Amino acid sequence: MKDEKPGSARAERRDAAENRQRILATAIRLFEQFGVEQVSMNQIATEAGIGPGTLYRRYRNKGELCLDLIKGNVVSCFKDIQTYLEHNRKEPPEQRLKGALRIFLRFRESKMQLLKGVEDAGTTNRKKAGTRSPLYDELHRLLVELYHEMNNEKEAVRNNVFKADMLLEALKSDAYLYQREVRGYSPRKYWTCSISHLFHDG
């Protein structure tokens, strides 16, 4: 029996990897066809030919599935931001902050629906656990660091955290899509007329 365990473990890992690929391929096809909001986890499981339990063991909700689909893009986005910040470290922090956010806005435009799926699940989880998406936690950390460079006085530290929170609220899908689809703002106009005002103390 001992000799069978390594082989069984390998077979289980192989099956899990195959299930993951089947789930992701099915999800992206359904998302592209119907939109992320209209597709349920049970629909994905049925179309992928797996049981709902198998799906939920890997992904607790649709947000985790959406995040897995864009994981490589998220990594690339933050690498681009870090590269930009390093190459421009002699520039004023306000200028570097704007440049970093332009990179994030390009990423947001390219992965709009999947990011909304991540955020929608994050909102539900936040009510339960008081946590946010890892994507936004990392972006928040970068923003706070840059705000600290602008003003690192003791009394400004809490305000810097607050400003980063407010800036992220403006970047979230609901606010962003409202300005894009209802108010008719292009990404460039949204940046120049809305986001840039949050860099300054009022």
Secondary structure, 3 states (H helix, E strand, C coil): CCCHHHHHHHHHHHHHHHHHHHHHHHHHHHHHHHCHHHCCHHHHHHHHCCCHHHHHHHCCCHHHHHHHHHHHHHHHHHHHHHHHHHHCCCCCHHHHHHHHHHHHHHHHHHCHHHHHHHHHHHHHHHHHHCCCCHHHHHHHHHHHHHHHHHCCCHHHHHHHHHHHHHHHHHHCHHHHHHHHHHCCCCHHHHHHHCHHHHHCCC
